[in-house]
Amino acid sequence: MTRGPIFEDLAKLMNDAAGMAGGVRREIETVVKTQLERLLSTMDVVTREEFEAVRDMAAMARDENDRLAARIAELETKLNAK
């Protein structure tokens, strides 16, 4: 069974349309990404690295605060015992 030239032309047309659709999709993604980056650059947001650094510093500060609170309680107990 052989395919006629109409089917071959139709298949080529569909293949070209699919390739063009992929190109349009990539172009839209690029435009959207560029616009989002531009929008984010005007906003006052932090990077993930900055957020994680501050989060880690806050955790260390809480640990130090707990340690100092325990030490104060221990010293107050000793002071009141005298």
C-alpha atoms as an extended CHARMM CRD file, in Angstrom:
* protein
*
        82  EXT
         1         1  MET       CA              0.0000000000        0.0000000000        0.0000000000  PROA      1               0.0000000000
         2         2  THR       CA              1.4970000000        3.3090000000       -1.0420000000  PROA      2               0.0000000000
         3         3  ARG       CA              0.6130000000        6.6670000000        0.3330000000  PROA      3               0.0000000000
         4         4  GLY       CA             -0.4210000000        9.3380000000       -2.0530000000  PROA      4               0.0000000000
         5         5  PRO       CA              1.2200000000       12.7140000000       -2.3690000000  PROA      5               0.0000000000
         6         6  ILE       CA             -1.7170000000       14.3270000000       -0.5520000000  PROA      6               0.0000000000
         7         7  PHE       CA             -1.0620000000       12.2350000000        2.5570000000  PROA      7               0.0000000000
         8         8  GLU       CA              2.6640000000       12.9460000000        2.3540000000  PROA      8               0.0000000000
         9         9  ASP       CA              2.0120000000       16.6760000000        2.0420000000  PROA      9               0.0000000000
        10        10  LEU       CA             -0.4540000000       16.5470000000        4.9340000000  PROA      10              0.0000000000
        11        11  ALA       CA              2.0420000000       14.6570000000        7.1070000000  PROA      11              0.0000000000
        12        12  LYS       CA              4.7660000000       17.1860000000        6.2700000000  PROA      12              0.0000000000
        13        13  LEU       CA              2.3980000000       20.0640000000        7.0500000000  PROA      13              0.0000000000
        14        14  MET       CA              1.4600000000       18.5190000000       10.4180000000  PROA      14              0.0000000000
        15        15  ASN       CA              5.1220000000       17.9000000000       11.2520000000  PROA      15              0.0000000000
        16        16  ASP       CA              6.0030000000       21.5100000000       10.4010000000  PROA      16              0.0000000000
        17        17  ALA       CA              3.0640000000       22.7860000000       12.4730000000  PROA      17              0.0000000000
        18        18  ALA       CA              4.1820000000       20.7310000000       15.4700000000  PROA      18              0.0000000000
        19        19  GLY       CA              7.7170000000       22.0990000000       15.1660000000  PROA      19              0.0000000000
        20        20  MET       CA              6.4010000000       25.6460000000       14.9200000000  PROA      20              0.0000000000
        21        21  ALA       CA              4.1790000000       25.1260000000       17.9730000000  PROA      21              0.0000000000
        22        22  GLY       CA              7.2130000000       23.9730000000       19.9610000000  PROA      22              0.0000000000
        23        23  GLY       CA              9.1390000000       27.0580000000       18.8810000000  PROA      23              0.0000000000
        24        24  VAL       CA              6.2470000000       29.3320000000       19.8680000000  PROA      24              0.0000000000
        25        25  ARG       CA              6.0280000000       27.5950000000       23.2580000000  PROA      25              0.0000000000
        26        26  ARG       CA              9.7390000000       28.1570000000       23.9030000000  PROA      26              0.0000000000
        27        27  GLU       CA              9.4210000000       31.8010000000       22.8710000000  PROA      27              0.0000000000
        28        28  ILE       CA              6.4660000000       32.3360000000       25.2240000000  PROA      28              0.0000000000
        29        29  GLU       CA              8.3580000000       30.6790000000       28.0790000000  PROA      29              0.0000000000
        30        30  THR       CA             11.3160000000       32.9850000000       27.4530000000  PROA      30              0.0000000000
        31        31  VAL       CA              9.1340000000       36.0940000000       27.4340000000  PROA      31              0.0000000000
        32        32  VAL       CA              7.2970000000       35.0450000000       30.6090000000  PROA      32              0.0000000000
        33        33  LYS       CA             10.5580000000       34.2200000000       32.3900000000  PROA      33              0.0000000000
        34        34  THR       CA             12.0600000000       37.5740000000       31.3830000000  PROA      34              0.0000000000
        35        35  GLN       CA              8.9950000000       39.4620000000       32.5870000000  PROA      35              0.0000000000
        36        36  LEU       CA              8.9450000000       37.5780000000       35.9090000000  PROA      36              0.0000000000
        37        37  GLU       CA             12.6470000000       38.2650000000       36.4590000000  PROA      37              0.0000000000
        38        38  ARG       CA             12.0580000000       41.9420000000       35.7210000000  PROA      38              0.0000000000
        39        39  LEU       CA              9.1090000000       42.0390000000       38.1390000000  PROA      39              0.0000000000
        40        40  LEU       CA             11.0440000000       40.2610000000       40.8890000000  PROA      40              0.0000000000
        41        41  SER       CA             14.0000000000       42.5960000000       40.4710000000  PROA      41              0.0000000000
        42        42  THR       CA             11.7410000000       45.5650000000       41.2970000000  PROA      42              0.0000000000
        43        43  MET       CA             10.3400000000       43.8770000000       44.4120000000  PROA      43              0.0000000000
        44        44  ASP       CA             12.0250000000       43.7280000000       47.7840000000  PROA      44              0.0000000000
        45        45  VAL       CA             12.5620000000       39.9590000000       47.9500000000  PROA      45              0.0000000000
        46        46  VAL       CA             15.4780000000       37.9200000000       49.2250000000  PROA      46              0.0000000000
        47        47  THR       CA             17.2230000000       35.0260000000       47.5910000000  PROA      47              0.0000000000
        48        48  ARG       CA             16.8950000000       31.5130000000       48.9590000000  PROA      48              0.0000000000
        49        49  GLU       CA             20.5250000000       31.6460000000       50.1090000000  PROA      49              0.0000000000
        50        50  GLU       CA             19.9010000000       34.8710000000       52.0640000000  PROA      50              0.0000000000
        51        51  PHE       CA             16.7450000000       33.4320000000       53.6060000000  PROA      51              0.0000000000
        52        52  GLU       CA             18.4870000000       30.2270000000       54.6660000000  PROA      52              0.0000000000
        53        53  ALA       CA             21.4190000000       32.1680000000       56.1460000000  PROA      53              0.0000000000
        54        54  VAL       CA             19.0940000000       34.3200000000       58.2550000000  PROA      54              0.0000000000
        55        55  ARG       CA             17.0450000000       31.2640000000       59.2490000000  PROA      55              0.0000000000
        56        56  ASP       CA             20.2210000000       29.5090000000       60.4420000000  PROA      56              0.0000000000
        57        57  MET       CA             21.3310000000       32.6120000000       62.3580000000  PROA      57              0.0000000000
        58        58  ALA       CA             17.9120000000       32.8120000000       64.0590000000  PROA      58              0.0000000000
        59        59  ALA       CA             18.1130000000       29.1270000000       65.0440000000  PROA      59              0.0000000000
        60        60  MET       CA             21.5820000000       29.6640000000       66.5540000000  PROA      60              0.0000000000
        61        61  ALA       CA             20.3260000000       32.7470000000       68.4130000000  PROA      61              0.0000000000
        62        62  ARG       CA             17.3830000000       30.7640000000       69.8400000000  PROA      62              0.0000000000
        63        63  ASP       CA             19.7430000000       28.0000000000       70.9840000000  PROA      63              0.0000000000
        64        64  GLU       CA             22.0540000000       30.5330000000       72.6140000000  PROA      64              0.0000000000
        65        65  ASN       CA             19.0810000000       32.2310000000       74.2760000000  PROA      65              0.0000000000
        66        66  ASP       CA             17.8880000000       28.8970000000       75.6910000000  PROA      66              0.0000000000
        67        67  ARG       CA             21.3910000000       28.1200000000       76.9490000000  PROA      67              0.0000000000
        68        68  LEU       CA             21.6940000000       31.5190000000       78.6220000000  PROA      68              0.0000000000
        69        69  ALA       CA             18.2130000000       31.2510000000       80.1620000000  PROA      69              0.0000000000
        70        70  ALA       CA             19.1580000000       27.8830000000       81.6750000000  PROA      70              0.0000000000
        71        71  ARG       CA             22.4210000000       29.3460000000       82.9830000000  PROA      71              0.0000000000
        72        72  ILE       CA             20.5790000000       32.2940000000       84.5580000000  PROA      72              0.0000000000
        73        73  ALA       CA             18.0840000000       29.9440000000       86.2050000000  PROA      73              0.0000000000
        74        74  GLU       CA             20.9730000000       27.8660000000       87.5730000000  PROA      74              0.0000000000
        75        75  LEU       CA             22.7430000000       30.9450000000       88.9600000000  PROA      75              0.0000000000
        76        76  GLU       CA             19.5100000000       32.2760000000       90.5030000000  PROA      76              0.0000000000
        77        77  THR       CA             18.9550000000       28.8990000000       92.1680000000  PROA      77              0.0000000000
        78        78  LYS       CA             22.4810000000       28.9710000000       93.6150000000  PROA      78              0.0000000000
        79        79  LEU       CA             22.0310000000       32.5870000000       94.7440000000  PROA      79              0.0000000000
        80        80  ASN       CA             18.7210000000       31.8710000000       96.4650000000  PROA      80              0.0000000000
        81        81  ALA       CA             20.1790000000       28.7890000000       98.1840000000  PROA      81              0.0000000000
        82        82  LYS       CA             22.7400000000       30.9320000000      100.0240000000  PROA      82              0.0000000000
